[in-house]
Amino acid sequence: MQDYSKMWQTALVEIETIVSQANFSTWFKETKILKENEGTVYLGVPNSFTQEWLYKKFHNNILRILREMNDGIRALEYVITKENEKSRSNDAKKKVVATPTISMPLHDFYINKEDNLNPRYTFDNFVIGPFNELAHAASQAVIKSPGLAYNPLFVYGSTGRGKTHLIQAVGNQIKRLHPNKKVFYLTSERFGSEFFVAIQENKVQPFKDKYRKYDVMIMDDVQFFSHKEKFQEELFHFFNTFHDTGRQLVFSSDRHPNVIPGLEARLRGRFSVGMIVDIPEPDHESRMAIVRTKCGIHNITLSTDTVEYLSGSINDNIREIEGIVNVIACQTQLKNRELNINEIKDILKNSIKPKKTVSIKDIVKIVSDFYNIDEDSIYNKTRRKEVVKPRQVVMYMLREDFNISFPSIGEKLGGRDHTTVIHSYEKIKEDIKTNTVLLQEVNQLRSML
């Protein structure tokens, strides 16, 4: 008989090396493997918050570690347990029983192996506001007529804006409304990794056949293909096969395809034949709606003042809002009462990373990385064409966004005369009025800062 206690203790040793001590103590303290059956490990957890948190934050790592210990393990499910009070006095006979009302595996929350979609991502729990209504409208057109309306649909925006939720909701809704269509979701990194392995093992054709059997392909994080020419070539052919046969493509990225560094012009052209839509920073009212929706999921109620405070404190990251609400829900359950505003402020103070002060060096690094040039070249006297524009952009942003004086900018960027800085500033300022690509680049750099 397998020693599940020893198995889990071995796994915990490795888990402790990849999570913070605070997270380890909070979420793994009262966990244990209950059983393993036909490749599925059933992990006992003390409550619903631990159940949800482990699934959302650590599921992939836990499953990977267990698989490394036993390659026969294929799935991981979480069961809420409680100690049998009658047996508590006798450790040798202690028995774990499932809590009747909530002790069910998260079948509804697991990734579907057939399409790789997370069934939790639906439009039922997707908050629509002025900031994402265009992306939502485009997605509904795609769902209504896959392959005909907006093909491809390309959604972009900064981290935490709900892109993955939106594009997976598209897949889940197409499955419901068009059950005859085969849908598949994957990240660009997975696509690239599998293609790389296929090349190494001389199995490129099976790789092509695997993904070309679907009617709808949803690909996340296209920025991964930046400067990866071989992967881009395969994506180009993959795109043509799908598009030419009227099958739907959906992509997401953290930036507009025109400003992804090192992305081939032919791919940019392919992306632009459909609909490219931005998900910008959510407005205050939308953030309030998101807070209320997340609270509703946990069956907790916050006062209007508290919702206002949370919405004003978390500016643009929906994922961060969700994390804060999870912590509030956990504290509410532990205290068995509604938290007051001071307790909410303490949670925010301990949970949100302080905003980093941006230095000139930070801006130079981000711009040089974005344009794929050496950082030192911004400071040097070189007039190489590929350096001049990024340097002018740095000068423009330092003046426009941070109000640094022209002489100071010149001094910090290699001891240049202030008239050179003025010229660079005025040139970019005028160019962005007519050059939409340059405007998108500057806006993308601002979001990265």
C-alpha positions in Angstrom: 0.0 0.0 0.0 1.4 3.4 -1.0 2.5 5.7 1.8 0.5 8.9 0.9 1.9 10.8 4.0 5.5 10.2 2.9 4.6 11.0 -0.7 3.0 14.4 0.3 5.8 15.3 2.7 8.3 14.7 -0.1 6.2 16.9 -2.4 6.0 19.6 0.3 9.8 19.8 0.5 9.9 20.9 -3.1 6.8 23.1 -2.9 8.4 25.0 -0.1 11.3 26.0 -2.3 9.1 27.7 -4.9 6.5 29.6 -2.8 7.0 32.2 -0.1 7.1 31.1 3.5 3.9 33.1 4.2 2.1 31.3 1.4 3.5 27.9 2.4 2.4 28.3 6.1 -1.0 29.7 5.2 -2.2 27.4 2.4 -0.3 24.1 2.8 -0.4 23.7 6.6 -3.4 21.4 6.8 -3.2 19.5 3.6 -2.7 15.8 3.0 -3.1 13.2 0.2 -6.3 11.2 0.9 -5.9 8.7 -1.9 -4.7 8.1 -5.5 -7.0 6.3 -7.9 -6.5 5.6 -11.6 -4.0 8.4 -12.0 -5.9 11.0 -10.0 -4.6 12.3 -6.7 -7.2 13.5 -4.2 -5.7 16.2 -1.9 -7.5 17.0 1.3 -7.8 20.6 2.2 -9.3 22.3 5.3 -11.8 24.7 3.7 -13.2 26.2 0.5 -10.8 29.1 0.5 -7.8 26.8 0.6 -9.4 24.7 -2.1 -9.9 27.6 -4.4 -6.6 29.3 -3.7 -4.5 26.1 -4.3 -6.3 25.5 -7.5 -5.9 29.1 -8.8 -2.4 29.8 -7.6 -0.5 26.6 -7.2 -2.3 23.8 -9.2 0.1 23.5 -12.0 3.2 23.4 -9.8 1.7 20.8 -7.4 0.6 18.6 -10.3 4.0 18.9 -11.9 5.8 17.9 -8.7 3.6 14.9 -8.2 4.1 13.8 -11.8 7.8 14.0 -11.4 7.5 11.7 -8.4 5.1 9.3 -10.3 4.6 9.7 -14.0 1.4 7.7 -13.7 -0.4 10.7 -12.1 -2.5 12.5 -14.5 -4.9 14.7 -12.5 -5.2 16.4 -9.1 -8.5 17.1 -7.3 -9.2 18.9 -4.0 -11.5 17.6 -1.4 -12.6 19.7 1.6 -12.2 17.5 4.7 -12.8 17.6 8.5 -11.6 15.4 11.3 -14.0 12.9 12.7 -14.5 14.3 16.2 -15.3 10.9 17.7 -11.9 9.5 16.7 -9.9 12.6 17.6 -8.6 11.1 20.8 -7.1 8.1 19.0 -4.6 9.3 16.4 -4.1 5.7 15.1 -7.7 5.5 14.2 -8.2 9.0 13.1 -10.4 9.1 10.1 -11.0 11.8 7.5 -14.5 12.3 6.1 -15.7 14.6 3.4 -17.8 17.6 4.5 -21.2 16.7 3.0 -22.2 20.0 1.6 -18.9 21.0 -0.1 -16.7 18.0 -0.3 -16.8 17.5 -4.0 -13.8 17.5 -6.4 -13.7 20.7 -8.5 -14.8 18.8 -11.7 -16.4 22.0 -13.0 -13.2 24.0 -12.5 -10.7 21.7 -14.2 -9.2 22.3 -17.6 -11.0 20.3 -20.2 -8.5 17.9 -21.7 -10.2 17.9 -25.1 -10.1 21.6 -25.7 -7.7 22.9 -23.0 -10.3 25.5 -22.0 -11.0 26.4 -18.4 -14.8 26.1 -17.9 -14.7 28.9 -15.2 -14.1 31.5 -17.9 -17.5 32.3 -19.2 -19.5 35.5 -20.0 -21.7 34.8 -17.0 -18.9 36.1 -14.7 -17.3 38.5 -17.2 -17.8 42.1 -16.1 -18.6 44.4 -19.1 -17.9 48.1 -18.8 -16.9 51.0 -21.0 -13.3 49.9 -21.0 -13.9 46.5 -22.6 -17.3 46.8 -24.4 -15.7 47.0 -27.8 -13.7 43.8 -27.2 -16.9 42.1 -25.8 -19.0 43.2 -28.9 -16.3 41.8 -31.2 -16.2 38.6 -29.4 -20.0 38.2 -29.6 -19.8 38.7 -33.4 -17.2 35.9 -33.6 -19.3 33.6 -31.5 -22.4 34.2 -33.7 -20.5 33.5 -36.9 -17.2 31.7 -36.3 -14.8 32.1 -39.3 -16.9 34.8 -40.9 -16.9 37.8 -38.6 -13.6 39.3 -37.5 -11.2 36.5 -38.5 -8.8 36.7 -36.7 -9.9 38.4 -33.6 -6.8 39.9 -31.9 -7.3 41.2 -28.3 -4.4 43.1 -26.6 -3.9 45.0 -23.4 -1.7 45.1 -20.3 -1.4 42.2 -17.8 -4.5 41.6 -15.7 -7.1 43.3 -18.0 -9.1 40.1 -18.5 -7.8 39.0 -22.0 -7.5 35.3 -21.1 -10.9 35.3 -19.5 -12.4 36.9 -22.6 -10.8 34.7 -25.3 -11.5 31.5 -23.3 -15.1 32.6 -22.8 -15.4 32.9 -26.6 -14.2 29.3 -26.8 -16.6 28.0 -24.2 -19.6 29.9 -25.7 -18.8 28.6 -29.2 -18.8 25.0 -27.8 -22.3 25.6 -26.4 -23.8 27.3 -29.4 -21.9 25.3 -32.1 -21.4 21.8 -30.6 -20.2 20.4 -34.0 -17.2 22.7 -34.0 -13.9 21.6 -32.4 -12.3 24.3 -30.3 -8.8 24.4 -28.8 -7.0 26.9 -26.6 -3.3 27.1 -26.0 -0.6 29.6 -25.1 1.9 30.7 -27.7 4.7 29.4 -25.5 3.2 25.9 -25.6 2.8 26.1 -29.4 6.4 27.1 -29.7 7.7 24.5 -27.3 5.8 21.7 -29.0 7.0 22.8 -32.4 10.6 22.8 -31.1 10.3 19.3 -29.8 8.7 18.2 -33.1 11.7 19.5 -35.0 14.1 17.7 -32.7 12.3 14.4 -33.0 11.6 14.8 -36.7 7.8 14.9 -36.1 6.9 18.2 -37.7 4.1 16.7 -39.8 2.3 15.1 -36.9 2.6 18.4 -35.1 0.9 20.2 -38.0 -1.8 17.6 -38.2 -2.5 17.8 -34.5 -3.6 21.4 -34.6 -5.1 21.6 -38.1 -8.0 19.3 -37.1 -9.7 22.1 -35.1 -12.3 24.6 -36.3 -11.5 27.3 -33.8 -8.0 28.0 -32.5 -7.5 30.4 -29.5 -3.9 31.4 -28.9 -2.8 33.4 -25.9 0.3 35.7 -25.4 1.4 36.1 -29.0 4.2 38.4 -27.8 6.1 35.2 -27.0 7.0 35.0 -30.7 9.0 38.2 -30.5 12.3 37.6 -32.4 11.6 33.9 -32.8 11.8 33.6 -36.6 11.3 29.8 -36.9 8.3 29.8 -34.7 6.9 32.8 -36.6 7.3 31.0 -39.9 5.3 28.0 -38.6 2.6 30.4 -37.1 2.4 32.1 -40.5 1.7 28.8 -42.3 -0.7 27.7 -39.5 -2.5 31.0 -39.9 -2.9 30.7 -43.6 -4.3 27.1 -43.4 -6.9 28.2 -40.9 -7.9 31.5 -42.5 -8.0 30.2 -46.0 -10.4 27.4 -45.0 -12.7 29.7 -43.1 -11.8 28.5 -39.6 -11.8 31.0 -36.7 -8.6 32.3 -35.1 -8.5 34.2 -31.8 -5.3 35.7 -30.5 -4.2 37.8 -27.5 -1.1 39.8 -26.6 0.1 42.3 -24.1 0.6 44.8 -27.0 -0.6 45.7 -30.4 0.9 43.4 -33.1 2.5 46.4 -34.8 4.6 47.1 -31.8 5.7 43.6 -30.9 9.5 43.7 -31.4 10.9 41.4 -34.0 7.5 40.4 -35.4 7.6 39.8 -39.1 5.7 42.2 -41.3 3.8 39.4 -43.0 2.4 38.2 -39.6 1.4 41.8 -38.7 -0.4 42.0 -42.0 -2.2 38.7 -41.3 -3.3 39.9 -37.9 -4.7 43.1 -39.3 -7.1 41.5 -41.8 -9.6 40.8 -39.0 -10.3 42.9 -35.9 -7.6 44.2 -33.5 -9.1 45.5 -30.3 -7.6 47.0 -27.1 -8.7 46.4 -23.5 -7.5 49.6 -21.8 -7.5 50.4 -18.1 -10.9 49.8 -16.5 -12.7 53.0 -15.5 -13.7 53.6 -11.8 -17.3 52.4 -12.3 -16.1 49.2 -14.0 -13.7 48.5 -11.2 -16.5 48.9 -8.7 -18.6 46.4 -10.7 -15.7 44.0 -10.8 -15.3 44.2 -7.0 -19.0 43.6 -6.4 -19.0 40.6 -8.9 -16.0 39.0 -7.2 -17.6 39.5 -3.8 -20.7 37.9 -5.0 -18.8 34.8 -6.0 -17.7 34.5 -2.4 -21.1 35.4 -1.0 -19.7 38.4 0.9 -21.1 42.0 1.0 -19.0 45.1 1.3 -20.3 48.6 2.1 -20.4 51.2 -0.7 -17.6 53.2 0.9 -15.4 50.0 1.0 -16.1 49.2 -2.6 -15.3 52.9 -3.5 -12.0 52.7 -1.6 -11.0 49.4 -3.2 -11.8 50.7 -6.7 -9.8 53.8 -6.1 -6.8 52.0 -4.7 -6.4 49.4 -7.5 -6.2 51.2 -10.8 -5.8 48.8 -13.7 -5.3 45.2 -12.8 -8.4 43.0 -12.6 -6.3 40.1 -11.5 -5.1 42.1 -8.6 -8.6 43.1 -7.6 -9.6 39.4 -7.6 -6.7 38.6 -5.4 -7.6 41.3 -2.9 -11.2 40.1 -2.8 -10.0 36.5 -2.2 -8.0 37.7 0.9 -10.9 39.8 2.2 -13.2 36.8 1.8 -10.8 34.5 3.7 -10.5 37.1 6.5 -14.3 37.6 6.6 -14.8 33.8 7.0 -12.1 33.6 9.7 -13.5 36.5 11.7 -17.1 35.6 11.0 -18.1 39.2 10.4 -17.8 42.0 7.8 -14.4 43.7 7.9 -14.1 47.4 8.7 -12.4 49.9 6.5 -9.2 49.9 8.6 -8.9 46.2 8.2 -9.4 46.5 4.4 -6.6 49.2 4.3 -4.3 46.8 6.1 -5.0 44.1 3.6 -4.3 46.4 0.7 -1.1 47.7 2.4 0.2 44.1 2.8 -1.0 42.8 -0.6 -0.3 45.4 -3.2 3.2 46.0 -4.3 4.2 49.6 -3.8 4.6 51.6 -7.1 8.2 51.7 -8.1 9.7 55.2 -8.8 10.7 55.2 -12.4 14.3 56.5 -13.0 15.9 57.7 -16.2 17.8 54.4 -16.3 14.6 52.4 -16.1 13.2 54.3 -19.1 16.3 53.8 -21.1 16.3 50.1 -20.4 12.6 49.6 -21.3 13.0 51.6 -24.6 16.2 49.9 -25.6 14.7 46.5 -24.9 11.6 47.4 -26.8 13.5 48.5 -29.9 16.0 45.7 -29.5 19.1 47.8 -29.3 22.0 48.0 -26.8 21.2 50.1 -23.7 24.6 51.9 -23.9 23.9 53.1 -27.4 21.2 55.5 -26.1 24.0 57.4 -24.2 26.7 57.1 -26.9 27.2 59.7 -29.6 26.4 57.3 -32.4 24.0 58.4 -35.1 23.0 55.0 -36.4 19.5 55.0 -37.7 18.3 52.2 -35.5 19.5 54.2 -32.4 18.4 57.7 -33.3 14.6 57.1 -33.0 14.7 55.2 -29.7 16.9 57.9 -28.2 14.5 60.6 -29.4 11.6 58.6 -27.9 13.4 58.5 -24.5 14.0 62.3 -24.7 10.3 62.9 -25.6 9.0 60.7 -22.8 11.3 62.2 -20.2 10.1 65.7 -21.1 6.4 64.9 -21.9 5.6 62.4 -19.1 8.1 63.4 -16.4 8.6 67.1 -17.0 12.4 66.9 -16.7 14.2 70.0 -18.0 15.8 69.9 -21.4 19.3 70.6 -20.0 18.9 67.8 -17.4 17.9 65.3 -20.1 20.9 66.2 -22.2 23.2 65.9 -19.3 21.9 62.5 -18.2 21.9 61.1 -21.8 25.6 61.4 -22.6 26.2 65.1 -22.0 24.2 66.4 -25.0 23.3 70.0 -25.6 19.8 71.0 -24.6 19.0 72.2 -28.2 19.5 68.6 -29.3 17.0 67.4 -26.7 14.5 70.1 -27.8 14.8 69.0 -31.4 14.2 65.4 -30.5 11.2 66.2 -28.3 9.6 68.4 -31.0 10.2 65.8 -33.7 8.5 63.0 -31.8 5.7 65.3 -30.7 4.9 66.2 -34.3 5.4 62.7 -35.7 2.9 61.0 -33.4 0.2 63.3 -34.8 0.4 61.5 -38.2 2.3 58.3 -37.5 -0.1 55.9 -35.9 2.5 53.2 -35.4 4.8 55.6 -33.5 1.8 56.6 -31.4 1.1 53.0 -30.6 4.7 52.4 -29.7 4.8 55.4 -27.3 1.6 54.3 -25.7 2.8 50.8 -25.3 6.1 52.0 -23.7 4.0 54.1 -21.3 2.0 51.1 -20.2 5.2 49.1 -19.7 6.4 51.9 -17.4 
